[in-house]
């Protein structure tokens, strides 16, 4: 093996330039171990290329100092990270883990604060929802009470109607037609009088609306004269059927037009309608 | 070439880097930053991307210094290889087409011509060195050293038979070494004067 010829072949240059196949590379390494001349020559080639690159690089390709700063920053941040471990620097390692503990504590604290904030917001929201639903419940209860009242009153009305119907349907009931007086010849009213069940019903069949300040008053006339049965509602409708107080032994029913509020004794000059109770 | 003291510097640098001392990074950057950047800039043409690659290279050196085998190569040779591989990785990741290489060769040679003209006074020595280095020798060193050209690609680019790439690189390196020796002696004398 002519070592000088091998050195002169240019293979060592290409080895340093990393331009050889893996087989060729192994051969160079093998020779370098075997022959000090090869090793020395490799060193010289490396040095030459190195100096060439350093000279030319310093002259033409000096990098911005910020590149070093950024690299150092990355190195420091990687050293600060707990993942990197270095047995060689226990002191730094300890302070590093101390830093990590502080970080962990800070993160835990931040998480706890976040959690509390979350719970506060959530409980606030829950409280709002609770208040809302209790308000709704209250409203619903009020609505229910109103409905129940309505229902009660309707039931009462139904009961009244049923009783009135029973009065109307009874053979014992006398139908008393109150005919118009000369004061109001067109006016009409009806009284249903039942001495057996002791009930009296009244319906204004055709009574014009009373003048302002005036009110119709209903009278029952018995052996002692006219008895007050009360005033009629000013906006009483003609088809309404009213239950009025029952008096026994009534001979006739009459309506007079009186001042608002009514009077203890009728002004017969203001007689509107009158009807006798039949036998 | 013990006159330069390079061997000692290399040992000190290695010791600092192995100890994870930031001073090692500063020395590395000051002394070899330009050389590594030169390798990168010849492959990665965008200067901004080049800076990113250099930063990555510094990080790789820092992180993998324990994988460097001192008996196999000089520290700088190992670092230069990292720089070239990182550059190639970046260029390939951006799917640079292989076909583009042939077009860039002329640019490389042209750049070299501009280089000696644009160089400042302090680098007159280098300019002289580059001028004295035969164009054909400079081209082969630059294609093989600074760019990711294979032997075959270099042969094609320089219109050489494949078999002569080895011998041509040998002659180129021999000339370079001679010129460097001369240049470094001058630099050494300079450093004594200043």
Interface residues (C-beta under 8 A of the other chain):
Chain A: X8 X9 X10 X11 X13 X14 X16 X17 X18 X19 X29 X42 X43 X44 X45 X46 X47 X48 X49 X50 X51 X52 X53 X54 X55 X56 X57 X58 X59 X60 X61 X62 X63 X64 X66 X67 X68 X70 X71 X72 X74 X75 X79 X86 X88 X89
Chain B: X1 X4 X6 X19 X20 X22 X25 X26 X29 X31 X32 X33 X34 X35 X36 X37 X38 X39 X41 X51 X54 X55 X58 X59 X62 X72 X73 X74 X76 X77 X80 X81 X84 X115 X119 X120 X122 X123 X125 X126 X129 X130 X141 X144 X145 X146 X150 X151 X154 X165 X166 X167 X168 X169 X170 X171 X172 X173 X176 X177 X180 X183 X184
